[in-house]
Amino acid sequence: MFQKLAKGMDGADVVMALKQAGEEIWAVGIDETYTSMSPQAQDDEPLGNAFDITWLTVVCIKLKEIKQGKKPKTRIHS
């Protein structure tokens, strides 16, 4: 799905989608839940764990929004 949505897009748009997905994951605290797990617990997680699936889903949503002409809003400003 990611490859299909990113095909033909400008690299800058793909980077924006990746950045926005990271910000969305950070904003709701999913990343903290995963990283606060012990290294053993992280290793025992199946390859398709909830964090990875959630992150990839958000990236695909952001790519689709960009293709539709919507400009993602960034929460974090440097």
PyMOL Python script that loads the backbone (N, CA, C, O; Angstrom):
from pymol import cmd

cmd.read_pdbstr("""\
ATOM      1  N   MET A   1       0.831  -1.182   0.000  1.00  0.00           N
ATOM      2  CA  MET A   1       0.000   0.000   0.000  1.00  0.00           C
ATOM      3  C   MET A   1       0.881   1.253   0.000  1.00  0.00           C
ATOM      4  O   MET A   1       0.638   2.189  -0.762  1.00  0.00           O
ATOM      5  N   PHE A   2       1.910   1.263   0.863  1.00  0.00           N
ATOM      6  CA  PHE A   2       2.811   2.415   0.948  1.00  0.00           C
ATOM      7  C   PHE A   2       3.447   2.682  -0.414  1.00  0.00           C
ATOM      8  O   PHE A   2       3.453   3.817  -0.889  1.00  0.00           O
ATOM      9  N   GLN A   3       3.981   1.638  -1.037  1.00  0.00           N
ATOM     10  CA  GLN A   3       4.641   1.782  -2.330  1.00  0.00           C
ATOM     11  C   GLN A   3       3.664   2.304  -3.385  1.00  0.00           C
ATOM     12  O   GLN A   3       4.013   3.168  -4.189  1.00  0.00           O
ATOM     13  N   LYS A   4       2.463   1.783  -3.377  1.00  0.00           N
ATOM     14  CA  LYS A   4       1.444   2.205  -4.342  1.00  0.00           C
ATOM     15  C   LYS A   4       1.106   3.688  -4.156  1.00  0.00           C
ATOM     16  O   LYS A   4       0.997   4.428  -5.134  1.00  0.00           O
ATOM     17  N   LEU A   5       0.944   4.113  -2.923  1.00  0.00           N
ATOM     18  CA  LEU A   5       0.589   5.509  -2.661  1.00  0.00           C
ATOM     19  C   LEU A   5       1.745   6.464  -2.951  1.00  0.00           C
ATOM     20  O   LEU A   5       1.523   7.585  -3.408  1.00  0.00           O
ATOM     21  N   ALA A   6       2.981   6.025  -2.686  1.00  0.00           N
ATOM     22  CA  ALA A   6       4.145   6.890  -2.878  1.00  0.00           C
ATOM     23  C   ALA A   6       4.595   6.959  -4.338  1.00  0.00           C
ATOM     24  O   ALA A   6       5.318   7.881  -4.716  1.00  0.00           O
ATOM     25  N   LYS A   7       4.181   6.009  -5.152  1.00  0.00           N
ATOM     26  CA  LYS A   7       4.616   5.956  -6.547  1.00  0.00           C
ATOM     27  C   LYS A   7       4.230   7.249  -7.278  1.00  0.00           C
ATOM     28  O   LYS A   7       3.080   7.685  -7.246  1.00  0.00           O
ATOM     29  N   GLY A   8       5.230   7.844  -7.937  1.00  0.00           N
ATOM     30  CA  GLY A   8       5.002   9.052  -8.713  1.00  0.00           C
ATOM     31  C   GLY A   8       5.002  10.331  -7.903  1.00  0.00           C
ATOM     32  O   GLY A   8       4.858  11.415  -8.467  1.00  0.00           O
ATOM     33  N   MET A   9       5.160  10.230  -6.596  1.00  0.00           N
ATOM     34  CA  MET A   9       5.160  11.432  -5.759  1.00  0.00           C
ATOM     35  C   MET A   9       6.564  12.014  -5.678  1.00  0.00           C
ATOM     36  O   MET A   9       7.558  11.305  -5.836  1.00  0.00           O
ATOM     37  N   ASP A  10       6.624  13.290  -5.432  1.00  0.00           N
ATOM     38  CA  ASP A  10       7.878  13.981  -5.190  1.00  0.00           C
ATOM     39  C   ASP A  10       8.472  13.467  -3.879  1.00  0.00           C
ATOM     40  O   ASP A  10       7.744  13.212  -2.920  1.00  0.00           O
ATOM     41  N   GLY A  11       9.795  13.318  -3.843  1.00  0.00           N
ATOM     42  CA  GLY A  11      10.460  12.844  -2.624  1.00  0.00           C
ATOM     43  C   GLY A  11      10.153  13.708  -1.416  1.00  0.00           C
ATOM     44  O   GLY A  11      10.023  13.204  -0.301  1.00  0.00           O
ATOM     45  N   ALA A  12      10.038  15.010  -1.637  1.00  0.00           N
ATOM     46  CA  ALA A  12       9.737  15.924  -0.529  1.00  0.00           C
ATOM     47  C   ALA A  12       8.360  15.632   0.060  1.00  0.00           C
ATOM     48  O   ALA A  12       8.166  15.756   1.269  1.00  0.00           O
ATOM     49  N   ASP A  13       7.408  15.249  -0.779  1.00  0.00           N
ATOM     50  CA  ASP A  13       6.074  14.910  -0.277  1.00  0.00           C
ATOM     51  C   ASP A  13       6.113  13.639   0.563  1.00  0.00           C
ATOM     52  O   ASP A  13       5.434  13.543   1.586  1.00  0.00           O
ATOM     53  N   VAL A  14       6.909  12.665   0.128  1.00  0.00           N
ATOM     54  CA  VAL A  14       7.026  11.416   0.884  1.00  0.00           C
ATOM     55  C   VAL A  14       7.671  11.696   2.247  1.00  0.00           C
ATOM     56  O   VAL A  14       7.231  11.173   3.271  1.00  0.00           O
ATOM     57  N   VAL A  15       8.708  12.518   2.244  1.00  0.00           N
ATOM     58  CA  VAL A  15       9.364  12.883   3.507  1.00  0.00           C
ATOM     59  C   VAL A  15       8.381  13.615   4.415  1.00  0.00           C
ATOM     60  O   VAL A  15       8.368  13.374   5.623  1.00  0.00           O
ATOM     61  N   MET A  16       7.570  14.492   3.866  1.00  0.00           N
ATOM     62  CA  MET A  16       6.570  15.217   4.666  1.00  0.00           C
ATOM     63  C   MET A  16       5.576  14.231   5.278  1.00  0.00           C
ATOM     64  O   MET A  16       5.196  14.379   6.439  1.00  0.00           O
ATOM     65  N   ALA A  17       5.153  13.230   4.510  1.00  0.00           N
ATOM     66  CA  ALA A  17       4.217  12.233   5.037  1.00  0.00           C
ATOM     67  C   ALA A  17       4.860  11.436   6.165  1.00  0.00           C
ATOM     68  O   ALA A  17       4.214  11.161   7.176  1.00  0.00           O
ATOM     69  N   LEU A  18       6.121  11.065   5.999  1.00  0.00           N
ATOM     70  CA  LEU A  18       6.833  10.322   7.042  1.00  0.00           C
ATOM     71  C   LEU A  18       6.977  11.168   8.311  1.00  0.00           C
ATOM     72  O   LEU A  18       6.777  10.677   9.422  1.00  0.00           O
ATOM     73  N   LYS A  19       7.325  12.435   8.130  1.00  0.00           N
ATOM     74  CA  LYS A  19       7.474  13.344   9.277  1.00  0.00           C
ATOM     75  C   LYS A  19       6.145  13.531   9.993  1.00  0.00           C
ATOM     76  O   LYS A  19       6.078  13.475  11.221  1.00  0.00           O
ATOM     77  N   GLN A  20       5.097  13.752   9.223  1.00  0.00           N
ATOM     78  CA  GLN A  20       3.774  13.962   9.815  1.00  0.00           C
ATOM     79  C   GLN A  20       3.320  12.715  10.572  1.00  0.00           C
ATOM     80  O   GLN A  20       2.750  12.823  11.658  1.00  0.00           O
ATOM     81  N   ALA A  21       3.567  11.543  10.009  1.00  0.00           N
ATOM     82  CA  ALA A  21       3.182  10.308  10.699  1.00  0.00           C
ATOM     83  C   ALA A  21       3.919  10.186  12.029  1.00  0.00           C
ATOM     84  O   ALA A  21       3.323   9.828  13.045  1.00  0.00           O
ATOM     85  N   GLY A  22       5.206  10.484  12.017  1.00  0.00           N
ATOM     86  CA  GLY A  22       5.974  10.450  13.262  1.00  0.00           C
ATOM     87  C   GLY A  22       5.421  11.401  14.304  1.00  0.00           C
ATOM     88  O   GLY A  22       5.339  11.063  15.485  1.00  0.00           O
ATOM     89  N   GLU A  23       5.043  12.593  13.862  1.00  0.00           N
ATOM     90  CA  GLU A  23       4.470  13.570  14.786  1.00  0.00           C
ATOM     91  C   GLU A  23       3.130  13.104  15.348  1.00  0.00           C
ATOM     92  O   GLU A  23       2.846  13.299  16.530  1.00  0.00           O
ATOM     93  N   GLU A  24       2.312  12.490  14.502  1.00  0.00           N
ATOM     94  CA  GLU A  24       1.011  11.992  14.969  1.00  0.00           C
ATOM     95  C   GLU A  24       1.195  10.882  15.998  1.00  0.00           C
ATOM     96  O   GLU A  24       0.504  10.850  17.016  1.00  0.00           O
ATOM     97  N   ILE A  25       2.123   9.979  15.731  1.00  0.00           N
ATOM     98  CA  ILE A  25       2.402   8.874  16.662  1.00  0.00           C
ATOM     99  C   ILE A  25       2.924   9.440  17.984  1.00  0.00           C
ATOM    100  O   ILE A  25       2.508   9.005  19.058  1.00  0.00           O
ATOM    101  N   TRP A  26       3.836  10.413  17.902  1.00  0.00           N
ATOM    102  CA  TRP A  26       4.398  11.028  19.093  1.00  0.00           C
ATOM    103  C   TRP A  26       3.311  11.758  19.886  1.00  0.00           C
ATOM    104  O   TRP A  26       3.276  11.678  21.114  1.00  0.00           O
ATOM    105  N   ALA A  27       2.428  12.465  19.185  1.00  0.00           N
ATOM    106  CA  ALA A  27       1.396  13.277  19.842  1.00  0.00           C
ATOM    107  C   ALA A  27       0.453  12.442  20.699  1.00  0.00           C
ATOM    108  O   ALA A  27      -0.012  12.907  21.739  1.00  0.00           O
ATOM    109  N   VAL A  28       0.169  11.227  20.277  1.00  0.00           N
ATOM    110  CA  VAL A  28      -0.762  10.397  21.046  1.00  0.00           C
ATOM    111  C   VAL A  28      -0.055   9.456  22.013  1.00  0.00           C
ATOM    112  O   VAL A  28      -0.709   8.751  22.781  1.00  0.00           O
ATOM    113  N   GLY A  29       1.282   9.439  21.981  1.00  0.00           N
ATOM    114  CA  GLY A  29       2.033   8.676  22.968  1.00  0.00           C
ATOM    115  C   GLY A  29       2.275   7.219  22.640  1.00  0.00           C
ATOM    116  O   GLY A  29       2.733   6.468  23.502  1.00  0.00           O
ATOM    117  N   ILE A  30       1.984   6.795  21.424  1.00  0.00           N
ATOM    118  CA  ILE A  30       2.201   5.386  21.078  1.00  0.00           C
ATOM    119  C   ILE A  30       3.674   5.038  21.121  1.00  0.00           C
ATOM    120  O   ILE A  30       4.039   3.948  21.561  1.00  0.00           O
ATOM    121  N   ASP A  31       4.537   5.957  20.665  1.00  0.00           N
ATOM    122  CA  ASP A  31       5.966   5.673  20.657  1.00  0.00           C
ATOM    123  C   ASP A  31       6.494   5.450  22.066  1.00  0.00           C
ATOM    124  O   ASP A  31       7.348   4.590  22.281  1.00  0.00           O
ATOM    125  N   GLU A  32       5.996   6.213  23.018  1.00  0.00           N
ATOM    126  CA  GLU A  32       6.453   6.085  24.407  1.00  0.00           C
ATOM    127  C   GLU A  32       6.077   4.723  24.987  1.00  0.00           C
ATOM    128  O   GLU A  32       6.852   4.124  25.733  1.00  0.00           O
ATOM    129  N   THR A  33       4.916   4.250  24.648  1.00  0.00           N
ATOM    130  CA  THR A  33       4.475   2.944  25.134  1.00  0.00           C
ATOM    131  C   THR A  33       5.422   1.851  24.663  1.00  0.00           C
ATOM    132  O   THR A  33       5.824   0.990  25.447  1.00  0.00           O
ATOM    133  N   TYR A  34       5.775   1.885  23.389  1.00  0.00           N
ATOM    134  CA  TYR A  34       6.655   0.854  22.829  1.00  0.00           C
ATOM    135  C   TYR A  34       8.068   0.968  23.381  1.00  0.00           C
ATOM    136  O   TYR A  34       8.659  -0.035  23.781  1.00  0.00           O
ATOM    137  N   THR A  35       8.623   2.194  23.408  1.00  0.00           N
ATOM    138  CA  THR A  35      10.006   2.351  23.849  1.00  0.00           C
ATOM    139  C   THR A  35      10.166   2.148  25.350  1.00  0.00           C
ATOM    140  O   THR A  35      11.278   1.896  25.813  1.00  0.00           O
ATOM    141  N   SER A  36       9.095   2.249  26.118  1.00  0.00           N
ATOM    142  CA  SER A  36       9.203   2.028  27.558  1.00  0.00           C
ATOM    143  C   SER A  36       9.185   0.533  27.903  1.00  0.00           C
ATOM    144  O   SER A  36       9.428   0.156  29.049  1.00  0.00           O
ATOM    145  N   MET A  37       8.900  -0.309  26.914  1.00  0.00           N
ATOM    146  CA  MET A  37       8.927  -1.756  27.136  1.00  0.00           C
ATOM    147  C   MET A  37      10.380  -2.195  27.305  1.00  0.00           C
ATOM    148  O   MET A  37      11.289  -1.564  26.765  1.00  0.00           O
ATOM    149  N   SER A  38      10.594  -3.260  28.042  1.00  0.00           N
ATOM    150  CA  SER A  38      11.949  -3.785  28.202  1.00  0.00           C
ATOM    151  C   SER A  38      12.458  -4.284  26.850  1.00  0.00           C
ATOM    152  O   SER A  38      11.661  -4.648  25.986  1.00  0.00           O
ATOM    153  N   PRO A  39      13.786  -4.304  26.660  1.00  0.00           N
ATOM    154  CA  PRO A  39      14.325  -4.822  25.396  1.00  0.00           C
ATOM    155  C   PRO A  39      13.849  -6.250  25.107  1.00  0.00           C
ATOM    156  O   PRO A  39      13.606  -6.601  23.952  1.00  0.00           O
ATOM    157  N   GLN A  40      13.718  -7.067  26.144  1.00  0.00           N
ATOM    158  CA  GLN A  40      13.236  -8.438  25.952  1.00  0.00           C
ATOM    159  C   GLN A  40      11.789  -8.440  25.450  1.00  0.00           C
ATOM    160  O   GLN A  40      11.440  -9.199  24.545  1.00  0.00           O
ATOM    161  N   ALA A  41      10.962  -7.596  26.035  1.00  0.00           N
ATOM    162  CA  ALA A  41       9.565  -7.520  25.603  1.00  0.00           C
ATOM    163  C   ALA A  41       9.469  -7.027  24.161  1.00  0.00           C
ATOM    164  O   ALA A  41       8.639  -7.508  23.390  1.00  0.00           O
ATOM    165  N   GLN A  42      10.326  -6.060  23.796  1.00  0.00           N
ATOM    166  CA  GLN A  42      10.341  -5.582  22.411  1.00  0.00           C
ATOM    167  C   GLN A  42      10.751  -6.697  21.454  1.00  0.00           C
ATOM    168  O   GLN A  42      10.170  -6.843  20.378  1.00  0.00           O
ATOM    169  N   ASP A  43      11.759  -7.488  21.848  1.00  0.00           N
ATOM    170  CA  ASP A  43      12.217  -8.601  21.007  1.00  0.00           C
ATOM    171  C   ASP A  43      11.155  -9.678  20.866  1.00  0.00           C
ATOM    172  O   ASP A  43      11.096 -10.359  19.843  1.00  0.00           O
ATOM    173  N   ASP A  44      10.317  -9.841  21.882  1.00  0.00           N
ATOM    174  CA  ASP A  44       9.287 -10.878  21.860  1.00  0.00           C
ATOM    175  C   ASP A  44       8.046 -10.461  21.067  1.00  0.00           C
ATOM    176  O   ASP A  44       7.185 -11.291  20.776  1.00  0.00           O
ATOM    177  N   GLU A  45       7.956  -9.184  20.723  1.00  0.00           N
ATOM    178  CA  GLU A  45       6.811  -8.702  19.945  1.00  0.00           C
ATOM    179  C   GLU A  45       6.840  -9.334  18.560  1.00  0.00           C
ATOM    180  O   GLU A  45       7.913  -9.496  17.980  1.00  0.00           O
ATOM    181  N   PRO A  46       5.686  -9.689  18.027  1.00  0.00           N
ATOM    182  CA  PRO A  46       5.659 -10.186  16.650  1.00  0.00           C
ATOM    183  C   PRO A  46       6.123  -9.093  15.685  1.00  0.00           C
ATOM    184  O   PRO A  46       6.039  -7.907  16.003  1.00  0.00           O
ATOM    185  N   LEU A  47       6.607  -9.488  14.516  1.00  0.00           N
ATOM    186  CA  LEU A  47       7.104  -8.513  13.543  1.00  0.00           C
ATOM    187  C   LEU A  47       6.056  -7.469  13.189  1.00  0.00           C
ATOM    188  O   LEU A  47       6.401  -6.301  13.013  1.00  0.00           O
ATOM    189  N   GLY A  48       4.817  -7.841  13.081  1.00  0.00           N
ATOM    190  CA  GLY A  48       3.761  -6.894  12.738  1.00  0.00           C
ATOM    191  C   GLY A  48       3.088  -6.353  13.978  1.00  0.00           C
ATOM    192  O   GLY A  48       1.864  -6.423  14.095  1.00  0.00           O
ATOM    193  N   ASN A  49       3.859  -5.815  14.907  1.00  0.00           N
ATOM    194  CA  ASN A  49       3.259  -5.342  16.156  1.00  0.00           C
ATOM    195  C   ASN A  49       2.412  -4.093  15.936  1.00  0.00           C
ATOM    196  O   ASN A  49       2.454  -3.481  14.869  1.00  0.00           O
ATOM    197  N   ALA A  50       1.670  -3.736  16.922  1.00  0.00           N
ATOM    198  CA  ALA A  50       0.708  -2.627  16.817  1.00  0.00           C
ATOM    199  C   ALA A  50       1.391  -1.300  16.491  1.00  0.00           C
ATOM    200  O   ALA A  50       0.832  -0.485  15.756  1.00  0.00           O
ATOM    201  N   PHE A  51       2.583  -1.073  17.023  1.00  0.00           N
ATOM    202  CA  PHE A  51       3.277   0.183  16.740  1.00  0.00           C
ATOM    203  C   PHE A  51       3.578   0.299  15.255  1.00  0.00           C
ATOM    204  O   PHE A  51       3.276   1.321  14.638  1.00  0.00           O
ATOM    205  N   ASP A  52       4.174  -0.743  14.674  1.00  0.00           N
ATOM    206  CA  ASP A  52       4.532  -0.709  13.254  1.00  0.00           C
ATOM    207  C   ASP A  52       3.304  -0.567  12.369  1.00  0.00           C
ATOM    208  O   ASP A  52       3.307   0.203  11.410  1.00  0.00           O
ATOM    209  N   ILE A  53       2.273  -1.301  12.689  1.00  0.00           N
ATOM    210  CA  ILE A  53       1.043  -1.259  11.890  1.00  0.00           C
ATOM    211  C   ILE A  53       0.405   0.129  11.978  1.00  0.00           C
ATOM    212  O   ILE A  53      -0.054   0.668  10.970  1.00  0.00           O
ATOM    213  N   THR A  54       0.378   0.699  13.167  1.00  0.00           N
ATOM    214  CA  THR A  54      -0.201   2.030  13.348  1.00  0.00           C
ATOM    215  C   THR A  54       0.599   3.070  12.575  1.00  0.00           C
ATOM    216  O   THR A  54       0.025   3.902  11.873  1.00  0.00           O
ATOM    217  N   TRP A  55       1.923   3.024  12.704  1.00  0.00           N
ATOM    218  CA  TRP A  55       2.770   3.998  12.029  1.00  0.00           C
ATOM    219  C   TRP A  55       2.593   3.905  10.512  1.00  0.00           C
ATOM    220  O   TRP A  55       2.429   4.929   9.848  1.00  0.00           O
ATOM    221  N   LEU A  56       2.624   2.709   9.967  1.00  0.00           N
ATOM    222  CA  LEU A  56       2.478   2.532   8.525  1.00  0.00           C
ATOM    223  C   LEU A  56       1.097   2.988   8.049  1.00  0.00           C
ATOM    224  O   LEU A  56       0.968   3.567   6.970  1.00  0.00           O
ATOM    225  N   THR A  57       0.072   2.728   8.853  1.00  0.00           N
ATOM    226  CA  THR A  57      -1.281   3.172   8.505  1.00  0.00           C
ATOM    227  C   THR A  57      -1.344   4.696   8.436  1.00  0.00           C
ATOM    228  O   THR A  57      -1.922   5.253   7.503  1.00  0.00           O
ATOM    229  N   VAL A  58      -0.756   5.365   9.412  1.00  0.00           N
ATOM    230  CA  VAL A  58      -0.763   6.834   9.428  1.00  0.00           C
ATOM    231  C   VAL A  58       0.017   7.380   8.231  1.00  0.00           C
ATOM    232  O   VAL A  58      -0.417   8.349   7.609  1.00  0.00           O
ATOM    233  N   VAL A  59       1.160   6.773   7.899  1.00  0.00           N
ATOM    234  CA  VAL A  59       1.931   7.219   6.737  1.00  0.00           C
ATOM    235  C   VAL A  59       1.083   7.103   5.473  1.00  0.00           C
ATOM    236  O   VAL A  59       1.057   8.028   4.661  1.00  0.00           O
ATOM    237  N   CYS A  60       0.399   5.989   5.302  1.00  0.00           N
ATOM    238  CA  CYS A  60      -0.438   5.795   4.115  1.00  0.00           C
ATOM    239  C   CYS A  60      -1.568   6.825   4.051  1.00  0.00           C
ATOM    240  O   CYS A  60      -1.895   7.324   2.975  1.00  0.00           O
ATOM    241  N   ILE A  61      -2.153   7.137   5.187  1.00  0.00           N
ATOM    242  CA  ILE A  61      -3.207   8.156   5.229  1.00  0.00           C
ATOM    243  C   ILE A  61      -2.638   9.507   4.806  1.00  0.00           C
ATOM    244  O   ILE A  61      -3.266  10.228   4.031  1.00  0.00           O
ATOM    245  N   LYS A  62      -1.456   9.852   5.308  1.00  0.00           N
ATOM    246  CA  LYS A  62      -0.840  11.137   4.968  1.00  0.00           C
ATOM    247  C   LYS A  62      -0.482  11.193   3.486  1.00  0.00           C
ATOM    248  O   LYS A  62      -0.675  12.228   2.849  1.00  0.00           O
ATOM    249  N   LEU A  63       0.037  10.096   2.924  1.00  0.00           N
ATOM    250  CA  LEU A  63       0.341  10.055   1.497  1.00  0.00           C
ATOM    251  C   LEU A  63      -0.924  10.267   0.670  1.00  0.00           C
ATOM    252  O   LEU A  63      -0.919  11.014  -0.308  1.00  0.00           O
ATOM    253  N   LYS A  64      -1.995   9.612   1.069  1.00  0.00           N
ATOM    254  CA  LYS A  64      -3.266   9.742   0.350  1.00  0.00           C
ATOM    255  C   LYS A  64      -3.774  11.183   0.421  1.00  0.00           C
ATOM    256  O   LYS A  64      -4.261  11.718  -0.575  1.00  0.00           O
ATOM    257  N   GLU A  65      -3.665  11.809   1.585  1.00  0.00           N
ATOM    258  CA  GLU A  65      -4.101  13.194   1.743  1.00  0.00           C
ATOM    259  C   GLU A  65      -3.286  14.126   0.845  1.00  0.00           C
ATOM    260  O   GLU A  65      -3.841  15.039   0.234  1.00  0.00           O
ATOM    261  N   ILE A  66      -1.972  13.900   0.764  1.00  0.00           N
ATOM    262  CA  ILE A  66      -1.120  14.737  -0.080  1.00  0.00           C
ATOM    263  C   ILE A  66      -1.517  14.561  -1.540  1.00  0.00           C
ATOM    264  O   ILE A  66      -1.591  15.539  -2.284  1.00  0.00           O
ATOM    265  N   LYS A  67      -1.772  13.320  -1.957  1.00  0.00           N
ATOM    266  CA  LYS A  67      -2.186  13.074  -3.346  1.00  0.00           C
ATOM    267  C   LYS A  67      -3.514  13.765  -3.657  1.00  0.00           C
ATOM    268  O   LYS A  67      -3.766  14.135  -4.803  1.00  0.00           O
ATOM    269  N   GLN A  68      -4.357  13.940  -2.650  1.00  0.00           N
ATOM    270  CA  GLN A  68      -5.643  14.604  -2.833  1.00  0.00           C
ATOM    271  C   GLN A  68      -5.517  16.125  -2.776  1.00  0.00           C
ATOM    272  O   GLN A  68      -6.509  16.843  -2.899  1.00  0.00           O
ATOM    273  N   GLY A  69      -4.290  16.607  -2.589  1.00  0.00           N
ATOM    274  CA  GLY A  69      -4.058  18.049  -2.572  1.00  0.00           C
ATOM    275  C   GLY A  69      -4.115  18.686  -1.200  1.00  0.00           C
ATOM    276  O   GLY A  69      -3.992  19.905  -1.084  1.00  0.00           O
ATOM    277  N   LYS A  70      -4.299  17.896  -0.163  1.00  0.00           N
ATOM    278  CA  LYS A  70      -4.336  18.442   1.194  1.00  0.00           C
ATOM    279  C   LYS A  70      -2.904  18.609   1.692  1.00  0.00           C
ATOM    280  O   LYS A  70      -2.056  17.757   1.429  1.00  0.00           O
ATOM    281  N   LYS A  71      -2.633  19.669   2.389  1.00  0.00           N
ATOM    282  CA  LYS A  71      -1.322  19.943   2.938  1.00  0.00           C
ATOM    283  C   LYS A  71      -1.301  19.505   4.397  1.00  0.00           C
ATOM    284  O   LYS A  71      -2.054  20.048   5.205  1.00  0.00           O
ATOM    285  N   PRO A  72      -0.454  18.532   4.761  1.00  0.00           N
ATOM    286  CA  PRO A  72      -0.395  18.109   6.159  1.00  0.00           C
ATOM    287  C   PRO A  72       0.058  19.263   7.060  1.00  0.00           C
ATOM    288  O   PRO A  72       0.918  20.060   6.686  1.00  0.00           O
ATOM    289  N   LYS A  73      -0.523  19.330   8.221  1.00  0.00           N
ATOM    290  CA  LYS A  73      -0.144  20.345   9.189  1.00  0.00           C
ATOM    291  C   LYS A  73       0.874  19.740  10.146  1.00  0.00           C
ATOM    292  O   LYS A  73       0.660  18.648  10.672  1.00  0.00           O
ATOM    293  N   THR A  74       1.968  20.436  10.372  1.00  0.00           N
ATOM    294  CA  THR A  74       2.971  19.933  11.304  1.00  0.00           C
ATOM    295  C   THR A  74       2.685  20.493  12.687  1.00  0.00           C
ATOM    296  O   THR A  74       2.297  21.651  12.839  1.00  0.00           O
ATOM    297  N   ARG A  75       2.881  19.664  13.674  1.00  0.00           N
ATOM    298  CA  ARG A  75       2.662  20.055  15.055  1.00  0.00           C
ATOM    299  C   ARG A  75       3.932  20.611  15.688  1.00  0.00           C
ATOM    300  O   ARG A  75       3.885  21.480  16.558  1.00  0.00           O
ATOM    301  N   ILE A  76       5.070  20.088  15.227  1.00  0.00           N
ATOM    302  CA  ILE A  76       6.346  20.468  15.808  1.00  0.00           C
ATOM    303  C   ILE A  76       7.040  21.404  14.845  1.00  0.00           C
ATOM    304  O   ILE A  76       7.161  21.104  13.657  1.00  0.00           O
ATOM    305  N   HIS A  77       7.492  22.525  15.342  1.00  0.00           N
ATOM    306  CA  HIS A  77       8.196  23.495  14.509  1.00  0.00           C
ATOM    307  C   HIS A  77       9.611  23.633  15.033  1.00  0.00           C
ATOM    308  O   HIS A  77       9.825  23.778  16.237  1.00  0.00           O
ATOM    309  N   SER A  78      10.589  23.587  14.118  1.00  0.00           N
ATOM    310  CA  SER A  78      11.990  23.699  14.547  1.00  0.00           C
ATOM    311  C   SER A  78      12.429  25.133  14.603  1.00  0.00           C
ATOM    312  O   SER A  78      13.578  25.414  14.944  1.00  0.00           O
TER     313      SER A  78
END
""", "prot")
cmd.dss("prot")
cmd.show_as("cartoon", "prot")
cmd.util.cbc("prot")
cmd.orient("prot")
